[in-house]
Amino acid sequence: MSQRSASRQRKTGETDISLQLSIDGARDYDNSTGVGFFDHMLDLFARHGRFGLEVEAIGDTETGAHHTVEDVGIVLGQAFDEALGDRAGIRRYGFAAVPMDEALAECAIDISGRPHVVFRADLPKTSIAGFESELAEEFFRAFANAAKLTLHVEVRYGSNVHHMIEAAFKAFARALRVAVSIDPEETGVPSTKGTLSE
């Protein structure tokens, strides 16, 4: 099987993003978005998902991190959509529960071809190194819409917002790692429709 990878670029009046993704093979990551906490989330996403990921983003961070975070989510989702191709042989579903000290997050994924997001987290409204807590949901929603998948993320409990968001990103990474992995017993696209890309 050929290596599943993609390179994407997106330039608007608000952001300029260049991204390289490898689902298989490369495990290096180097992410620079101008938003320190978001860089940390992308790094641990790559590490726990076992993805190769390089993101270079320049955004209008003087107005806040919203545009940068949302647009990186879009481009990363598009890269996964491209790299997965026709989805033949994938496990399709993935689930992970991740504790981070006092916080616990769960994520369930279906690479369904149908974008849908359920995000449940009682996150305190705060900013961590320029990353406002509500941007976590914006990132997951942008990613799922662009990658054409169903994504459920729930932070079941926690009190430290850093731990709560980090647990969510780690659960997301580990669930996605399972969903995109190759099932040796799957000979085609895992759907009675015969397609998961539309």
C-alpha positions as a Python dict, from the first residue, in 0.01 Angstrom:
ca = {
    (1, 'M'): (0, 0, 0),
    (2, 'S'): (133, 343, -92),
    (3, 'Q'): (199, 597, 179),
    (4, 'R'): (-104, 809, 262),
    (5, 'S'): (2, 1172, 265),
    (6, 'A'): (-105, 1517, 154),
    (7, 'S'): (24, 1873, 124),
    (8, 'R'): (-218, 2163, 146),
    (9, 'Q'): (-203, 2540, 131),
    (10, 'R'): (-466, 2800, 211),
    (11, 'K'): (-424, 3175, 182),
    (12, 'T'): (-694, 3426, 269),
    (13, 'G'): (-706, 3783, 388),
    (14, 'E'): (-684, 3647, 743),
    (15, 'T'): (-439, 3354, 730),
    (16, 'D'): (-162, 3198, 523),
    (17, 'I'): (-123, 2826, 597),
    (18, 'S'): (109, 2559, 460),
    (19, 'L'): (63, 2202, 585),
    (20, 'Q'): (217, 1862, 522),
    (21, 'L'): (61, 1542, 658),
    (22, 'S'): (172, 1180, 660),
    (23, 'I'): (-68, 923, 802),
    (24, 'D'): (180, 641, 746),
    (25, 'G'): (556, 638, 778),
    (26, 'A'): (691, 973, 892),
    (27, 'R'): (646, 1052, 1260),
    (28, 'D'): (818, 1391, 1276),
    (29, 'Y'): (623, 1702, 1365),
    (30, 'D'): (702, 2072, 1353),
    (31, 'N'): (415, 2312, 1408),
    (32, 'S'): (431, 2690, 1418),
    (33, 'T'): (109, 2892, 1422),
    (34, 'G'): (199, 3194, 1632),
    (35, 'V'): (-29, 3061, 1907),
    (36, 'G'): (186, 2878, 2161),
    (37, 'F'): (-78, 2663, 2326),
    (38, 'F'): (-222, 2562, 1988),
    (39, 'D'): (126, 2458, 1871),
    (40, 'H'): (143, 2236, 2180),
    (41, 'M'): (-195, 2081, 2094),
    (42, 'L'): (-89, 2013, 1734),
    (43, 'D'): (238, 1858, 1853),
    (44, 'L'): (66, 1619, 2092),
    (45, 'F'): (-202, 1544, 1829),
    (46, 'A'): (74, 1432, 1592),
    (47, 'R'): (261, 1241, 1862),
    (48, 'H'): (-38, 1051, 1997),
    (49, 'G'): (-189, 996, 1653),
    (50, 'R'): (149, 881, 1516),
    (51, 'F'): (114, 1122, 1227),
    (52, 'G'): (383, 1318, 1050),
    (53, 'L'): (271, 1681, 1062),
    (54, 'E'): (422, 2014, 968),
    (55, 'V'): (215, 2329, 995),
    (56, 'E'): (335, 2679, 917),
    (57, 'A'): (64, 2937, 978),
    (58, 'I'): (67, 3315, 972),
    (59, 'G'): (-253, 3471, 1095),
    (60, 'D'): (-398, 3800, 1208),
    (61, 'T'): (-330, 3710, 1572),
    (62, 'E'): (-351, 4076, 1672),
    (63, 'T'): (-729, 4025, 1651),
    (64, 'G'): (-709, 3696, 1841),
    (65, 'A'): (-638, 3334, 1753),
    (66, 'H'): (-981, 3248, 1614),
    (67, 'H'): (-899, 3270, 1242),
    (68, 'T'): (-571, 3083, 1279),
    (69, 'V'): (-719, 2797, 1482),
    (70, 'E'): (-1027, 2757, 1261),
    (71, 'D'): (-834, 2774, 934),
    (72, 'V'): (-571, 2524, 1050),
    (73, 'G'): (-859, 2294, 1140),
    (74, 'I'): (-998, 2332, 788),
    (75, 'V'): (-665, 2267, 617),
    (76, 'L'): (-578, 1971, 842),
    (77, 'G'): (-921, 1818, 777),
    (78, 'Q'): (-878, 1867, 401),
    (79, 'A'): (-538, 1698, 421),
    (80, 'F'): (-684, 1393, 595),
    (81, 'D'): (-967, 1380, 341),
    (82, 'E'): (-714, 1380, 57),
    (83, 'A'): (-469, 1137, 219),
    (84, 'L'): (-740, 881, 296),
    (85, 'G'): (-846, 862, -68),
    (86, 'D'): (-1136, 619, -119),
    (87, 'R'): (-1107, 492, 241),
    (88, 'A'): (-1055, 132, 128),
    (89, 'G'): (-928, -95, 403),
    (90, 'I'): (-961, 145, 695),
    (91, 'R'): (-1114, 51, 1029),
    (92, 'R'): (-1345, 354, 994),
    (93, 'Y'): (-1442, 377, 1362),
    (94, 'G'): (-1224, 485, 1651),
    (95, 'F'): (-1270, 554, 2021),
    (96, 'A'): (-1042, 668, 2300),
    (97, 'A'): (-1075, 783, 2659),
    (98, 'V'): (-783, 984, 2798),
    (99, 'P'): (-727, 1105, 3155),
    (100, 'M'): (-515, 1412, 3224),
    (101, 'D'): (-475, 1436, 3598),
    (102, 'E'): (-822, 1538, 3727),
    (103, 'A'): (-974, 1567, 3375),
    (104, 'L'): (-1118, 1293, 3156),
    (105, 'A'): (-1203, 1326, 2787),
    (106, 'E'): (-1356, 1081, 2542),
    (107, 'C'): (-1368, 1086, 2164),
    (108, 'A'): (-1557, 870, 1915),
    (109, 'I'): (-1502, 897, 1539),
    (110, 'D'): (-1675, 758, 1231),
    (111, 'I'): (-1505, 833, 900),
    (112, 'S'): (-1849, 835, 745),
    (113, 'G'): (-1840, 1091, 466),
    (114, 'R'): (-2106, 1281, 665),
    (115, 'P'): (-1972, 1581, 860),
    (116, 'H'): (-2123, 1603, 1207),
    (117, 'V'): (-1990, 1724, 1542),
    (118, 'V'): (-2108, 1680, 1898),
    (119, 'F'): (-1888, 1869, 2144),
    (120, 'R'): (-1972, 1854, 2512),
    (121, 'A'): (-1737, 2028, 2752),
    (122, 'D'): (-1801, 2267, 3035),
    (123, 'L'): (-1480, 2461, 2975),
    (124, 'P'): (-1410, 2767, 3189),
    (125, 'K'): (-1396, 3077, 2970),
    (126, 'T'): (-1031, 3172, 2975),
    (127, 'S'): (-726, 3219, 2753),
    (128, 'I'): (-415, 3000, 2765),
    (129, 'A'): (-116, 3165, 2596),
    (130, 'G'): (-345, 3334, 2343),
    (131, 'F'): (-574, 3033, 2295),
    (132, 'E'): (-927, 3105, 2413),
    (133, 'S'): (-1095, 2796, 2554),
    (134, 'E'): (-1394, 2811, 2315),
    (135, 'L'): (-1151, 2770, 2023),
    (136, 'A'): (-1120, 2400, 2103),
    (137, 'E'): (-1473, 2344, 1973),
    (138, 'E'): (-1406, 2567, 1671),
    (139, 'F'): (-1103, 2355, 1577),
    (140, 'F'): (-1287, 2023, 1608),
    (141, 'R'): (-1585, 2153, 1410),
    (142, 'A'): (-1364, 2289, 1130),
    (143, 'F'): (-1166, 1965, 1111),
    (144, 'A'): (-1469, 1735, 1103),
    (145, 'N'): (-1646, 1939, 835),
    (146, 'A'): (-1339, 1943, 611),
    (147, 'A'): (-1248, 1578, 671),
    (148, 'K'): (-1610, 1466, 619),
    (149, 'L'): (-1636, 1266, 937),
    (150, 'T'): (-1858, 1228, 1241),
    (151, 'L'): (-1687, 1344, 1558),
    (152, 'H'): (-1807, 1322, 1916),
    (153, 'V'): (-1586, 1482, 2182),
    (154, 'E'): (-1681, 1498, 2548),
    (155, 'V'): (-1482, 1628, 2839),
    (156, 'R'): (-1661, 1439, 3113),
    (157, 'Y'): (-1510, 1633, 3399),
    (158, 'G'): (-1214, 1840, 3508),
    (159, 'S'): (-1127, 2167, 3679),
    (160, 'N'): (-803, 2276, 3508),
    (161, 'V'): (-889, 2404, 3160),
    (162, 'H'): (-540, 2323, 3026),
    (163, 'H'): (-582, 1961, 3133),
    (164, 'M'): (-937, 1945, 2996),
    (165, 'I'): (-842, 2070, 2649),
    (166, 'E'): (-525, 1862, 2637),
    (167, 'A'): (-717, 1548, 2728),
    (168, 'A'): (-966, 1625, 2448),
    (169, 'F'): (-690, 1666, 2188),
    (170, 'K'): (-516, 1346, 2301),
    (171, 'A'): (-841, 1149, 2290),
    (172, 'F'): (-910, 1291, 1945),
    (173, 'A'): (-564, 1191, 1822),
    (174, 'R'): (-585, 838, 1957),
    (175, 'A'): (-938, 779, 1827),
    (176, 'L'): (-840, 908, 1484),
    (177, 'R'): (-528, 688, 1486),
    (178, 'V'): (-753, 382, 1525),
    (179, 'A'): (-1012, 496, 1270),
    (180, 'V'): (-759, 559, 991),
    (181, 'S'): (-557, 243, 1060),
    (182, 'I'): (-568, -41, 811),
    (183, 'D'): (-780, -343, 900),
    (184, 'P'): (-611, -651, 751),
    (185, 'E'): (-947, -827, 733),
    (186, 'E'): (-1116, -544, 541),
    (187, 'T'): (-1089, -600, 166),
    (188, 'G'): (-1273, -288, 50),
    (189, 'V'): (-1454, 22, 167),
    (190, 'P'): (-1618, -53, 505),
    (191, 'S'): (-1969, 49, 406),
    (192, 'T'): (-2266, -120, 245),
    (193, 'K'): (-2295, 189, 23),
    (194, 'G'): (-1954, 114, -127),
    (195, 'T'): (-1826, 467, -61),
    (196, 'L'): (-1728, 682, 237),
    (197, 'S'): (-1581, 976, 49),
    (198, 'E'): (-1904, 1141, -67),
}
